[in-house]
Amino acid sequence: MESLSVIVSWSEFLTDVCNWRRIGVGVRLRSSDSTAFPFRQATEILYVAIKQGPSSVTLLNQFFSIQQQYTVGSYINYPNQDTPNYKTLYWGTHYTRLANLKRKLDPTNLFFSPQPL
């Protein structure tokens, strides 16, 4: 996989936080409509963290552009501030329903996020 070779070649910029996690079958036992996380059929999650610095951010963005072809969604606990389509990546088709709930249950925006519902 091209993106995996990019990780290896850029390993000097990566911290020890580079995880390729298999998702257990328990995630797939619930329907995607039963929770906020819509990607119930996913089998893996890739999490990459880098050391701070302008060149490493550029390299990480290059990695993500390569990885995008393999990406179906994203897990909200691994946010990326530069994700332009985070609503679709984090919540899929659930976004509108969840945003309506957020407005109803948190009208003062107490639970703020840089990538809000």
N, CA, C and O atoms as CSV, one atom per row, in Angstrom:
chain,resi,resn,atom,element,x,y,z
A,1,MET,N,N,0.845,-1.163,0.000
A,1,MET,CA,C,0.000,0.000,0.000
A,1,MET,C,C,0.899,1.236,0.000
A,1,MET,O,O,1.813,1.350,0.817
A,2,GLU,N,N,0.634,2.144,-0.908
A,2,GLU,CA,C,1.462,3.342,-1.074
A,2,GLU,C,C,1.539,4.158,0.207
A,2,GLU,O,O,2.618,4.624,0.573
A,3,SER,N,N,0.409,4.341,0.900
A,3,SER,CA,C,0.416,5.170,2.100
A,3,SER,C,C,1.248,4.548,3.212
A,3,SER,O,O,1.868,5.272,3.991
A,4,LEU,N,N,1.275,3.231,3.302
A,4,LEU,CA,C,2.097,2.578,4.314
A,4,LEU,C,C,3.575,2.809,4.027
A,4,LEU,O,O,4.352,3.019,4.958
A,5,SER,N,N,3.977,2.777,2.770
A,5,SER,CA,C,5.379,3.043,2.447
A,5,SER,C,C,5.736,4.503,2.737
A,5,SER,O,O,6.883,4.804,3.067
A,6,VAL,N,N,4.765,5.410,2.617
A,6,VAL,CA,C,4.998,6.811,2.959
A,6,VAL,C,C,5.259,6.929,4.455
A,6,VAL,O,O,6.155,7.664,4.869
A,7,ILE,N,N,4.489,6.214,5.267
A,7,ILE,CA,C,4.711,6.235,6.719
A,7,ILE,C,C,6.120,5.760,7.045
A,7,ILE,O,O,6.820,6.386,7.841
A,8,VAL,N,N,6.530,4.677,6.446
A,8,VAL,CA,C,7.857,4.124,6.715
A,8,VAL,C,C,8.937,5.105,6.294
A,8,VAL,O,O,9.891,5.316,7.042
A,9,SER,N,N,8.816,5.712,5.116
A,9,SER,CA,C,9.854,6.625,4.637
A,9,SER,C,C,9.878,7.929,5.430
A,9,SER,O,O,10.902,8.612,5.460
A,10,TRP,N,N,8.777,8.279,6.065
A,10,TRP,CA,C,8.723,9.503,6.849
A,10,TRP,C,C,8.808,9.216,8.340
A,10,TRP,O,O,8.446,10.074,9.145
A,11,SER,N,N,9.267,8.057,8.723
A,11,SER,CA,C,9.234,7.648,10.119
A,11,SER,C,C,9.991,8.596,11.051
A,11,SER,O,O,9.681,8.663,12.240
A,12,GLU,N,N,10.971,9.323,10.535
A,12,GLU,CA,C,11.695,10.257,11.395
A,12,GLU,C,C,10.811,11.405,11.864
A,12,GLU,O,O,11.109,12.046,12.872
A,13,PHE,N,N,9.710,11.673,11.131
A,13,PHE,CA,C,8.810,12.752,11.516
A,13,PHE,C,C,7.672,12.268,12.407
A,13,PHE,O,O,6.993,13.075,13.042
A,14,LEU,N,N,7.464,10.971,12.455
A,14,LEU,CA,C,6.361,10.428,13.229
A,14,LEU,C,C,6.797,10.181,14.665
A,14,LEU,O,O,7.938,9.803,14.928
A,15,THR,N,N,5.880,10.399,15.575
A,15,THR,CA,C,6.165,10.057,16.959
A,15,THR,C,C,5.922,8.564,17.128
A,15,THR,O,O,5.694,7.849,16.153
A,16,ASP,N,N,5.972,8.107,18.354
A,16,ASP,CA,C,5.680,6.696,18.578
A,16,ASP,C,C,4.185,6.424,18.506
A,16,ASP,O,O,3.747,5.309,18.786
A,17,VAL,N,N,3.398,7.423,18.135
A,17,VAL,CA,C,1.958,7.246,18.002
A,17,VAL,C,C,1.612,7.077,16.529
A,17,VAL,O,O,1.272,8.037,15.838
A,18,CYS,N,N,1.703,5.869,16.078
A,18,CYS,CA,C,1.312,5.503,14.724
A,18,CYS,C,C,0.662,4.128,14.854
A,18,CYS,O,O,1.346,3.106,14.910
A,19,ASN,N,N,-0.644,4.120,14.900
A,19,ASN,CA,C,-1.368,2.884,15.163
A,19,ASN,C,C,-2.234,2.479,13.985
A,19,ASN,O,O,-2.945,3.297,13.402
A,20,TRP,N,N,-2.160,1.214,13.653
A,20,TRP,CA,C,-3.088,0.624,12.692
A,20,TRP,C,C,-3.907,-0.345,13.521
A,20,TRP,O,O,-3.416,-1.406,13.905
A,21,ARG,N,N,-5.136,0.006,13.796
A,21,ARG,CA,C,-5.963,-0.789,14.706
A,21,ARG,C,C,-7.050,-1.540,13.959
A,21,ARG,O,O,-7.759,-0.976,13.126
A,22,ARG,N,N,-7.165,-2.801,14.268
A,22,ARG,CA,C,-8.272,-3.606,13.760
A,22,ARG,C,C,-9.484,-3.312,14.631
A,22,ARG,O,O,-9.366,-3.214,15.853
A,23,ILE,N,N,-10.628,-3.175,14.017
A,23,ILE,CA,C,-11.861,-2.937,14.754
A,23,ILE,C,C,-12.527,-4.283,14.981
A,23,ILE,O,O,-12.686,-5.063,14.042
A,24,GLY,N,N,-12.911,-4.556,16.199
A,24,GLY,CA,C,-13.523,-5.831,16.544
A,24,GLY,C,C,-14.908,-6.006,15.941
A,24,GLY,O,O,-15.568,-5.040,15.560
A,25,VAL,N,N,-15.321,-7.237,15.868
A,25,VAL,CA,C,-16.614,-7.576,15.276
A,25,VAL,C,C,-17.774,-6.960,16.065
A,25,VAL,O,O,-18.850,-6.745,15.507
A,26,GLY,N,N,-17.569,-6.675,17.349
A,26,GLY,CA,C,-18.616,-6.064,18.162
A,26,GLY,C,C,-19.113,-4.744,17.598
A,26,GLY,O,O,-20.287,-4.408,17.757
A,27,VAL,N,N,-18.238,-3.989,16.942
A,27,VAL,CA,C,-18.626,-2.719,16.328
A,27,VAL,C,C,-19.668,-2.967,15.244
A,27,VAL,O,O,-20.590,-2.168,15.076
A,28,ARG,N,N,-19.532,-4.057,14.516
A,28,ARG,CA,C,-20.429,-4.350,13.402
A,28,ARG,C,C,-21.747,-4.998,13.838
A,28,ARG,O,O,-22.643,-5.184,13.015
A,29,LEU,N,N,-21.872,-5.339,15.113
A,29,LEU,CA,C,-23.107,-5.970,15.583
A,29,LEU,C,C,-24.260,-4.981,15.711
A,29,LEU,O,O,-25.425,-5.376,15.665
A,30,ARG,N,N,-23.942,-3.696,15.871
A,30,ARG,CA,C,-24.980,-2.667,15.957
A,30,ARG,C,C,-25.187,-2.043,14.591
A,30,ARG,O,O,-24.245,-1.931,13.806
A,31,SER,N,N,-26.402,-1.641,14.306
A,31,SER,CA,C,-26.670,-0.999,13.017
A,31,SER,C,C,-26.072,0.401,13.009
A,31,SER,O,O,-25.914,1.021,14.061
A,32,SER,N,N,-25.748,0.886,11.844
A,32,SER,CA,C,-25.133,2.211,11.759
A,32,SER,C,C,-26.100,3.312,12.171
A,32,SER,O,O,-25.660,4.415,12.495
A,33,ASP,N,N,-27.391,3.049,12.169
A,33,ASP,CA,C,-28.368,4.051,12.591
A,33,ASP,C,C,-28.572,4.084,14.105
A,33,ASP,O,O,-29.275,4.961,14.607
A,34,SER,N,N,-27.980,3.157,14.835
A,34,SER,CA,C,-28.230,3.080,16.273
A,34,SER,C,C,-27.304,3.957,17.110
A,34,SER,O,O,-27.544,4.131,18.305
A,35,THR,N,N,-26.253,4.511,16.512
A,35,THR,CA,C,-25.313,5.363,17.239
A,35,THR,C,C,-24.901,6.536,16.347
A,35,THR,O,O,-25.281,6.601,15.179
A,36,ALA,N,N,-24.117,7.460,16.913
A,36,ALA,CA,C,-23.624,8.602,16.138
A,36,ALA,C,C,-22.556,8.172,15.127
A,36,ALA,O,O,-22.391,8.819,14.092
A,37,PHE,N,N,-21.838,7.096,15.413
A,37,PHE,CA,C,-20.761,6.633,14.532
A,37,PHE,C,C,-21.367,5.794,13.402
A,37,PHE,O,O,-21.852,4.690,13.650
A,38,PRO,N,N,-21.347,6.307,12.160
A,38,PRO,CA,C,-22.043,5.629,11.070
A,38,PRO,C,C,-21.255,4.508,10.388
A,38,PRO,O,O,-21.831,3.724,9.633
A,39,PHE,N,N,-19.962,4.423,10.638
A,39,PHE,CA,C,-19.117,3.506,9.870
A,39,PHE,C,C,-18.973,2.167,10.586
A,39,PHE,O,O,-17.861,1.745,10.903
A,40,ARG,N,N,-20.078,1.514,10.835
A,40,ARG,CA,C,-20.116,0.268,11.601
A,40,ARG,C,C,-19.518,-0.915,10.851
A,40,ARG,O,O,-19.228,-1.935,11.475
A,41,GLN,N,N,-19.325,-0.825,9.567
A,41,GLN,CA,C,-18.747,-1.923,8.802
A,41,GLN,C,C,-17.234,-1.792,8.624
A,41,GLN,O,O,-16.610,-2.624,7.966
A,42,ALA,N,N,-16.650,-0.750,9.209
A,42,ALA,CA,C,-15.195,-0.556,9.108
A,42,ALA,C,C,-14.458,-1.716,9.773
A,42,ALA,O,O,-14.948,-2.315,10.730
A,43,THR,N,N,-13.288,-2.017,9.254
A,43,THR,CA,C,-12.486,-3.097,9.827
A,43,THR,C,C,-11.177,-2.603,10.430
A,43,THR,O,O,-10.549,-3.322,11.208
A,44,GLU,N,N,-10.747,-1.368,10.080
A,44,GLU,CA,C,-9.493,-0.825,10.590
A,44,GLU,C,C,-9.586,0.675,10.801
A,44,GLU,O,O,-10.390,1.365,10.173
A,45,ILE,N,N,-8.742,1.161,11.703
A,45,ILE,CA,C,-8.561,2.595,11.911
A,45,ILE,C,C,-7.059,2.858,11.907
A,45,ILE,O,O,-6.296,2.152,12.567
A,46,LEU,N,N,-6.640,3.880,11.159
A,46,LEU,CA,C,-5.241,4.288,11.145
A,46,LEU,C,C,-5.133,5.631,11.853
A,46,LEU,O,O,-5.850,6.575,11.522
A,47,TYR,N,N,-4.238,5.711,12.825
A,47,TYR,CA,C,-4.007,6.950,13.574
A,47,TYR,C,C,-2.528,7.289,13.471
A,47,TYR,O,O,-1.672,6.464,13.790
A,48,VAL,N,N,-2.230,8.505,13.025
A,48,VAL,CA,C,-0.843,8.946,12.883
A,48,VAL,C,C,-0.681,10.278,13.607
A,48,VAL,O,O,-1.493,11.185,13.428
A,49,ALA,N,N,0.358,10.398,14.419
A,49,ALA,CA,C,0.694,11.662,15.079
A,49,ALA,C,C,2.115,12.026,14.684
A,49,ALA,O,O,2.951,11.148,14.470
A,50,ILE,N,N,2.387,13.311,14.589
A,50,ILE,CA,C,3.706,13.771,14.171
A,50,ILE,C,C,4.275,14.751,15.184
A,50,ILE,O,O,3.556,15.317,16.006
A,51,LYS,N,N,5.596,14.937,15.101
A,51,LYS,CA,C,6.242,15.978,15.885
A,51,LYS,C,C,5.883,17.311,15.245
A,51,LYS,O,O,5.761,17.405,14.023
A,52,GLN,N,N,5.714,18.331,16.062
A,52,GLN,CA,C,5.329,19.640,15.545
A,52,GLN,C,C,6.436,20.242,14.687
A,52,GLN,O,O,7.622,20.048,14.954
A,53,GLY,N,N,6.038,20.961,13.676
A,53,GLY,CA,C,6.971,21.659,12.816
A,53,GLY,C,C,6.360,21.836,11.441
A,53,GLY,O,O,5.617,20.968,10.982
A,54,PRO,N,N,6.658,22.945,10.769
A,54,PRO,CA,C,6.059,23.220,9.462
A,54,PRO,C,C,6.315,22.121,8.425
A,54,PRO,O,O,5.409,21.764,7.672
A,55,SER,N,N,7.536,21.581,8.379
A,55,SER,CA,C,7.822,20.566,7.365
A,55,SER,C,C,7.078,19.271,7.660
A,55,SER,O,O,6.636,18.587,6.737
A,56,SER,N,N,6.934,18.928,8.941
A,56,SER,CA,C,6.234,17.694,9.266
A,56,SER,C,C,4.735,17.815,8.987
A,56,SER,O,O,4.105,16.832,8.597
A,57,VAL,N,N,4.159,18.992,9.177
A,57,VAL,CA,C,2.745,19.195,8.851
A,57,VAL,C,C,2.537,19.049,7.343
A,57,VAL,O,O,1.557,18.448,6.904
A,58,THR,N,N,3.451,19.592,6.559
A,58,THR,CA,C,3.375,19.446,5.108
A,58,THR,C,C,3.431,17.980,4.710
A,58,THR,O,O,2.653,17.528,3.868
A,59,LEU,N,N,4.356,17.233,5.319
A,59,LEU,CA,C,4.472,15.810,5.005
A,59,LEU,C,C,3.223,15.042,5.419
A,59,LEU,O,O,2.777,14.151,4.696
A,60,LEU,N,N,2.660,15.377,6.566
A,60,LEU,CA,C,1.450,14.697,7.011
A,60,LEU,C,C,0.290,14.979,6.060
A,60,LEU,O,O,-0.487,14.079,5.743
A,61,ASN,N,N,0.174,16.206,5.612
A,61,ASN,CA,C,-0.874,16.540,4.646
A,61,ASN,C,C,-0.681,15.774,3.338
A,61,ASN,O,O,-1.658,15.347,2.722
A,62,GLN,N,N,0.571,15.596,2.909
A,62,GLN,CA,C,0.838,14.780,1.720
A,62,GLN,C,C,0.409,13.340,1.953
A,62,GLN,O,O,-0.183,12.709,1.078
A,63,PHE,N,N,0.711,12.826,3.136
A,63,PHE,CA,C,0.305,11.461,3.473
A,63,PHE,C,C,-1.208,11.331,3.406
A,63,PHE,O,O,-1.726,10.383,2.817
A,64,PHE,N,N,-1.931,12.293,4.016
A,64,PHE,CA,C,-3.384,12.214,4.013
A,64,PHE,C,C,-3.954,12.297,2.606
A,64,PHE,O,O,-4.965,11.656,2.317
A,65,SER,N,N,-3.339,13.061,1.734
A,65,SER,CA,C,-3.850,13.125,0.359
A,65,SER,C,C,-3.697,11.781,-0.347
A,65,SER,O,O,-4.540,11.413,-1.165
A,66,ILE,N,N,-2.632,11.046,-0.041
A,66,ILE,CA,C,-2.463,9.695,-0.595
A,66,ILE,C,C,-3.457,8.738,0.064
A,66,ILE,O,O,-4.087,7.927,-0.616
A,67,GLN,N,N,-3.594,8.833,1.370
A,67,GLN,CA,C,-4.459,7.935,2.141
A,67,GLN,C,C,-5.931,8.114,1.793
A,67,GLN,O,O,-6.720,7.185,1.965
A,68,GLN,N,N,-6.311,9.288,1.310
A,68,GLN,CA,C,-7.712,9.603,1.041
A,68,GLN,C,C,-8.395,8.553,0.151
A,68,GLN,O,O,-9.581,8.277,0.331
A,69,GLN,N,N,-7.675,7.979,-0.787
A,69,GLN,CA,C,-8.292,6.988,-1.680
A,69,GLN,C,C,-8.718,5.720,-0.943
A,69,GLN,O,O,-9.545,4.962,-1.450
A,70,TYR,N,N,-8.167,5.482,0.238
A,70,TYR,CA,C,-8.516,4.304,1.025
A,70,TYR,C,C,-9.480,4.638,2.167
A,70,TYR,O,O,-9.894,3.747,2.908
A,71,THR,N,N,-9.835,5.908,2.308
A,71,THR,CA,C,-10.604,6.373,3.457
A,71,THR,C,C,-12.092,6.385,3.166
A,71,THR,O,O,-12.536,6.909,2.144
A,72,VAL,N,N,-12.859,5.799,4.081
A,72,VAL,CA,C,-14.311,5.806,3.983
A,72,VAL,C,C,-14.883,6.855,4.925
A,72,VAL,O,O,-15.837,7.551,4.577
A,73,GLY,N,N,-14.312,6.971,6.107
A,73,GLY,CA,C,-14.770,7.925,7.103
A,73,GLY,C,C,-13.642,8.199,8.073
A,73,GLY,O,O,-12.502,7.790,7.855
A,74,SER,N,N,-13.970,8.893,9.143
A,74,SER,CA,C,-12.965,9.209,10.149
A,74,SER,C,C,-13.597,9.090,11.530
A,74,SER,O,O,-14.796,9.317,11.698
A,75,TYR,N,N,-12.795,8.740,12.496
A,75,TYR,CA,C,-13.271,8.580,13.870
A,75,TYR,C,C,-13.080,9.901,14.586
A,75,TYR,O,O,-11.969,10.430,14.616
A,76,ILE,N,N,-14.139,10.445,15.161
A,76,ILE,CA,C,-14.125,11.775,15.765
A,76,ILE,C,C,-13.073,11.920,16.863
A,76,ILE,O,O,-12.613,13.033,17.121
A,77,ASN,N,N,-12.687,10.837,17.508
A,77,ASN,CA,C,-11.660,10.935,18.547
A,77,ASN,C,C,-10.267,11.180,17.971
A,77,ASN,O,O,-9.333,11.448,18.726
A,78,TYR,N,N,-10.112,11.095,16.659
A,78,TYR,CA,C,-8.839,11.380,15.993
A,78,TYR,C,C,-9.035,12.575,15.060
A,78,TYR,O,O,-8.918,12.418,13.845
A,79,PRO,N,N,-9.330,13.768,15.593
A,79,PRO,CA,C,-9.644,14.903,14.724
A,79,PRO,C,C,-8.433,15.451,13.979
A,79,PRO,O,O,-7.293,15.338,14.430
A,80,ASN,N,N,-8.708,16.030,12.860
A,80,ASN,CA,C,-7.695,16.712,12.057
A,80,ASN,C,C,-8.276,18.074,11.705
A,80,ASN,O,O,-9.250,18.160,10.958
A,81,GLN,N,N,-7.690,19.129,12.232
A,81,GLN,CA,C,-8.199,20.488,12.026
A,81,GLN,C,C,-8.256,20.885,10.553
A,81,GLN,O,O,-9.033,21.765,10.183
A,82,ASP,N,N,-7.451,20.255,9.717
A,82,ASP,CA,C,-7.385,20.634,8.305
A,82,ASP,C,C,-8.352,19.853,7.428
A,82,ASP,O,O,-8.309,19.982,6.205
A,83,THR,N,N,-9.212,19.057,8.017
A,83,THR,CA,C,-10.159,18.265,7.233
A,83,THR,C,C,-11.310,19.147,6.771
A,83,THR,O,O,-12.123,19.567,7.594
A,84,PRO,N,N,-11.400,19.438,5.475
A,84,PRO,CA,C,-12.446,20.348,5.010
A,84,PRO,C,C,-13.843,19.726,5.053
A,84,PRO,O,O,-14.822,20.446,5.250
A,85,ASN,N,N,-13.958,18.438,4.878
A,85,ASN,CA,C,-15.269,17.778,4.831
A,85,ASN,C,C,-15.502,16.924,6.075
A,85,ASN,O,O,-16.006,15.805,5.990
A,86,TYR,N,N,-15.122,17.477,7.241
A,86,TYR,CA,C,-15.195,16.706,8.481
A,86,TYR,C,C,-16.613,16.244,8.806
A,86,TYR,O,O,-16.784,15.185,9.410
A,87,LYS,N,N,-17.619,17.000,8.427
A,87,LYS,CA,C,-18.998,16.604,8.741
A,87,LYS,C,C,-19.318,15.241,8.138
A,87,LYS,O,O,-19.896,14.382,8.804
A,88,THR,N,N,-18.947,15.050,6.900
A,88,THR,CA,C,-19.192,13.772,6.233
A,88,THR,C,C,-18.256,12.695,6.758
A,88,THR,O,O,-18.682,11.562,6.986
A,89,LEU,N,N,-16.974,13.036,6.955
A,89,LEU,CA,C,-16.021,12.034,7.419
A,89,LEU,C,C,-16.323,11.543,8.833
A,89,LEU,O,O,-16.162,10.356,9.114
A,90,TYR,N,N,-16.757,12.430,9.728
A,90,TYR,CA,C,-17.017,12.024,11.105
A,90,TYR,C,C,-18.399,11.404,11.294
A,90,TYR,O,O,-18.542,10.401,11.993
A,91,TRP,N,N,-19.416,12.000,10.672
A,91,TRP,CA,C,-20.782,11.586,10.970
A,91,TRP,C,C,-21.561,11.037,9.786
A,91,TRP,O,O,-22.691,10.582,9.961
A,92,GLY,N,N,-20.993,11.066,8.586
A,92,GLY,CA,C,-21.683,10.514,7.423
A,92,GLY,C,C,-23.069,11.124,7.249
A,92,GLY,O,O,-23.248,12.337,7.355
A,93,THR,N,N,-24.031,10.270,6.984
A,93,THR,CA,C,-25.406,10.731,6.767
A,93,THR,C,C,-26.108,11.107,8.063
A,93,THR,O,O,-27.254,11.555,8.028
A,94,HIS,N,N,-25.458,10.937,9.195
A,94,HIS,CA,C,-26.049,11.250,10.499
A,94,HIS,C,C,-25.900,12.726,10.865
A,94,HIS,O,O,-26.473,13.166,11.861
A,95,TYR,N,N,-25.154,13.488,10.096
A,95,TYR,CA,C,-24.819,14.858,10.494
A,95,TYR,C,C,-26.053,15.717,10.788
A,95,TYR,O,O,-26.129,16.330,11.853
A,96,THR,N,N,-27.000,15.770,9.884
A,96,THR,CA,C,-28.165,16.642,10.065
A,96,THR,C,C,-28.933,16.280,11.326
A,96,THR,O,O,-29.308,17.165,12.096
A,97,ARG,N,N,-29.174,14.990,11.550
A,97,ARG,CA,C,-29.893,14.544,12.751
A,97,ARG,C,C,-29.127,14.941,14.019
A,97,ARG,O,O,-29.720,15.432,14.979
A,98,LEU,N,N,-27.811,14.724,14.014
A,98,LEU,CA,C,-27.003,15.036,15.194
A,98,LEU,C,C,-26.899,16.543,15.427
A,98,LEU,O,O,-26.915,16.990,16.574
A,99,ALA,N,N,-26.792,17.326,14.359
A,99,ALA,CA,C,-26.734,18.787,14.496
A,99,ALA,C,C,-28.042,19.324,15.072
A,99,ALA,O,O,-28.028,20.247,15.886
A,100,ASN,N,N,-29.169,18.754,14.656
A,100,ASN,CA,C,-30.464,19.160,15.212
A,100,ASN,C,C,-30.544,18.825,16.698
A,100,ASN,O,O,-31.037,19.631,17.487
A,101,LEU,N,N,-30.069,17.651,17.085
A,101,LEU,CA,C,-30.040,17.277,18.505
A,101,LEU,C,C,-29.137,18.206,19.306
A,101,LEU,O,O,-29.475,18.605,20.421
A,102,LYS,N,N,-27.988,18.546,18.733
A,102,LYS,CA,C,-27.038,19.442,19.416
A,102,LYS,C,C,-27.680,20.802,19.673
A,102,LYS,O,O,-27.559,21.348,20.769
A,103,ARG,N,N,-28.361,21.350,18.670
A,103,ARG,CA,C,-29.024,22.650,18.850
A,103,ARG,C,C,-30.104,22.580,19.929
A,103,ARG,O,O,-30.273,23.518,20.709
A,104,LYS,N,N,-30.827,21.474,19.969
A,104,LYS,CA,C,-31.902,21.310,20.947
A,104,LYS,C,C,-31.353,21.104,22.365
A,104,LYS,O,O,-31.851,21.711,23.313
A,105,LEU,N,N,-30.344,20.265,22.512
A,105,LEU,CA,C,-29.847,19.890,23.830
A,105,LEU,C,C,-28.752,20.817,24.365
A,105,LEU,O,O,-28.487,20.831,25.566
A,106,ASP,N,N,-28.120,21.587,23.481
A,106,ASP,CA,C,-27.037,22.479,23.902
A,106,ASP,C,C,-27.201,23.845,23.220
A,106,ASP,O,O,-26.342,24.251,22.438
A,107,PRO,N,N,-28.292,24.550,23.510
A,107,PRO,CA,C,-28.570,25.808,22.805
A,107,PRO,C,C,-27.548,26.908,23.074
A,107,PRO,O,O,-27.424,27.835,22.273
A,108,THR,N,N,-26.815,26.828,24.182
A,108,THR,CA,C,-25.810,27.859,24.483
A,108,THR,C,C,-24.414,27.456,24.009
A,108,THR,O,O,-23.450,28.184,24.241
A,109,ASN,N,N,-24.299,26.320,23.356
A,109,ASN,CA,C,-23.025,25.824,22.825
A,109,ASN,C,C,-21.970,25.639,23.914
A,109,ASN,O,O,-20.799,25.970,23.729
A,110,LEU,N,N,-22.412,25.102,25.053
A,110,LEU,CA,C,-21.500,24.818,26.153
A,110,LEU,C,C,-20.431,23.807,25.723
A,110,LEU,O,O,-19.259,23.945,26.075
A,111,PHE,N,N,-20.840,22.807,24.970
A,111,PHE,CA,C,-19.902,21.768,24.504
A,111,PHE,C,C,-19.412,22.156,23.113
A,111,PHE,O,O,-19.900,21.668,22.093
A,112,PHE,N,N,-18.438,23.043,23.112
A,112,PHE,CA,C,-17.883,23.610,21.881
A,112,PHE,C,C,-16.767,22.724,21.325
A,112,PHE,O,O,-16.037,22.066,22.066
A,113,SER,N,N,-16.664,22.730,20.021
A,113,SER,CA,C,-15.581,22.026,19.333
A,113,SER,C,C,-15.163,22.865,18.132
A,113,SER,O,O,-15.998,23.538,17.528
A,114,PRO,N,N,-13.865,22.831,17.775
A,114,PRO,CA,C,-13.435,23.553,16.559
A,114,PRO,C,C,-14.075,22.975,15.296
A,114,PRO,O,O,-14.152,23.653,14.272
A,115,GLN,N,N,-14.528,21.738,15.368
A,115,GLN,CA,C,-15.245,21.115,14.243
A,115,GLN,C,C,-16.607,20.670,14.761
A,115,GLN,O,O,-16.824,19.485,15.012
A,116,PRO,N,N,-17.522,21.622,14.921
A,116,PRO,CA,C,-18.773,21.341,15.618
A,116,PRO,C,C,-19.805,20.609,14.780
A,116,PRO,O,O,-19.702,20.498,13.558
A,117,LEU,N,N,-20.793,20.123,15.488
A,117,LEU,CA,C,-21.992,19.595,14.834
A,117,LEU,C,C,-22.790,20.775,14.345
A,117,LEU,O,O,-23.855,20.598,13.753
